[in-house]
Amino acid sequence: MKMEVRFRPDMACCKSTREAIGLPCRGDAQKCCAWHHACRLASDKGMRGLRVFAQHLLGFWSLCDVFWIFAAAGQMSALAEICCERWTSLPDATARAAYRAEVINATQVYRAECGPDNPAAFMATFDVLCEAAAVRP
């Protein structure tokens, strides 16, 4: 049986062979697997693969957990782009402000005080992307 790495809601394990024989793993271990998967995607598929992976994970994991995964992998740009796309899809300024507050809160859960993957750097990137998207025709 070939092992596949799959991430989905309410999974027991991301590794298909372990899950097939009933071996679960903890949520923290699943996040670590997702971190390593993001690292592999970055080298194998680049930004396109990372963006698809971020969108997929945000379908069932919280933004703060996905933030941790992408920060650990050093791939914050892909997540910032996805967050910006979600921001631009919102109908009005009130909804966009509420979403920005949600993003700020999500980035504060797992603290990284320095380096390019800290919450302030992520928010600066997010804000620049959103500002550019707002003026794009």
C-alpha positions as CSV (number, residue, x, y, z in Angstrom):
1,M,0.0,0.0,0.0
2,K,1.4,3.4,-1.0
3,M,1.3,6.0,1.7
4,E,-0.4,9.3,0.8
5,V,-0.3,12.4,2.9
6,R,-3.8,13.9,3.1
7,F,-5.3,16.7,5.2
8,R,-9.0,16.8,5.7
9,P,-11.5,17.7,8.5
10,D,-11.7,15.2,11.4
11,M,-8.9,13.0,10.1
12,A,-7.2,10.5,12.5
13,C,-3.9,10.9,10.8
14,C,-2.6,12.6,7.6
15,K,-0.7,9.5,6.6
16,S,-3.1,7.1,4.8
17,T,-1.3,3.9,5.8
18,R,-1.4,4.8,9.5
19,E,-5.1,5.8,9.3
20,A,-6.0,2.6,7.4
21,I,-4.9,0.5,10.4
22,G,-6.4,2.8,13.0
23,L,-3.4,4.6,14.3
24,P,-4.4,8.2,15.1
25,C,-2.1,11.1,15.8
26,R,-2.5,14.3,17.9
27,G,-3.6,17.6,16.3
28,D,-0.1,19.0,17.1
29,A,1.5,16.2,15.1
30,Q,-0.9,16.9,12.2
31,K,0.2,20.5,12.2
32,C,3.9,19.4,12.1
33,C,3.1,17.1,9.2
34,A,1.4,20.0,7.4
35,W,4.5,22.2,8.1
36,H,6.8,19.6,6.5
37,H,4.3,19.2,3.6
38,A,4.3,23.0,3.0
39,C,8.1,22.9,2.9
40,R,8.0,20.1,0.3
41,L,5.4,22.0,-1.7
42,A,7.5,25.1,-1.7
43,S,10.4,23.3,-3.3
44,D,8.4,21.0,-5.6
45,K,5.5,23.2,-6.7
46,G,6.4,26.7,-5.6
47,M,3.9,29.5,-4.9
48,R,1.0,27.9,-6.8
49,G,1.1,24.7,-4.8
50,L,1.4,26.6,-1.5
51,R,-1.6,28.8,-2.4
52,V,-3.7,25.7,-3.1
53,F,-2.5,24.1,0.1
54,A,-3.4,27.2,2.2
55,Q,-6.8,27.4,0.7
56,H,-7.4,23.7,1.4
57,L,-6.3,23.9,5.0
58,L,-8.4,27.1,5.6
59,G,-11.4,25.0,4.7
60,F,-11.3,23.1,8.0
61,W,-8.5,24.5,10.2
62,S,-8.4,27.8,11.9
63,L,-6.5,30.7,10.5
64,C,-4.2,30.8,13.5
65,D,-3.2,27.1,13.0
66,V,-2.6,27.7,9.3
67,F,-0.6,30.8,10.2
68,W,1.6,28.7,12.4
69,I,2.2,26.1,9.7
70,F,3.2,28.6,7.1
71,A,5.3,30.6,9.5
72,A,7.2,27.4,10.5
73,A,7.7,26.6,6.8
74,G,8.9,30.2,6.1
75,Q,6.2,30.6,3.5
76,M,4.1,33.5,4.8
77,S,3.8,35.2,1.4
78,A,1.4,32.5,0.1
79,L,-0.8,32.7,3.1
80,A,-0.8,36.5,2.9
81,E,-2.0,36.3,-0.7
82,I,-4.8,33.9,0.2
83,C,-5.9,36.2,3.1
84,C,-5.9,39.2,0.8
85,E,-8.1,37.3,-1.7
86,R,-10.5,36.5,1.0
87,W,-10.4,40.2,2.1
88,T,-11.2,41.4,-1.4
89,S,-14.1,39.1,-1.8
90,L,-15.9,40.7,1.2
91,P,-18.8,43.0,0.3
92,D,-18.0,46.2,2.2
93,A,-15.6,48.1,4.4
94,T,-17.2,46.9,7.6
95,A,-16.8,43.2,6.6
96,R,-13.2,43.9,5.5
97,A,-12.3,45.6,8.8
98,A,-13.8,42.7,10.7
99,Y,-11.8,40.2,8.7
100,R,-8.6,42.2,9.2
101,A,-9.2,42.1,13.0
102,E,-9.7,38.3,12.7
103,V,-6.4,38.1,10.9
104,I,-4.6,40.2,13.5
105,N,-6.1,37.9,16.3
106,A,-5.1,34.8,14.4
107,T,-1.5,35.9,14.1
108,Q,-1.1,36.6,17.8
109,V,-1.8,33.0,19.0
110,Y,1.6,31.6,18.0
111,R,4.1,34.3,18.9
112,A,7.2,34.7,16.8
113,E,8.8,37.9,18.0
114,C,11.5,38.4,15.4
115,G,12.5,37.5,11.9
116,P,10.5,37.7,8.7
117,D,7.7,35.5,9.9
118,N,6.6,37.5,12.9
119,P,3.0,38.8,13.1
120,A,3.9,42.4,12.4
121,A,5.7,41.4,9.2
122,F,2.8,39.3,8.1
123,M,0.3,42.1,8.8
124,A,2.5,44.6,6.9
125,T,2.5,42.2,3.9
126,F,-1.2,41.6,4.2
127,D,-2.0,45.4,4.4
128,V,0.2,46.2,1.3
129,L,-1.5,43.4,-0.7
130,C,-4.9,44.6,0.3
131,E,-4.1,48.2,-0.4
132,A,-2.9,47.3,-3.9
133,A,-5.9,45.1,-4.5
134,A,-8.3,47.9,-3.5
135,V,-6.9,50.2,-6.3
136,R,-6.6,47.5,-8.9
137,P,-9.2,47.8,-11.6
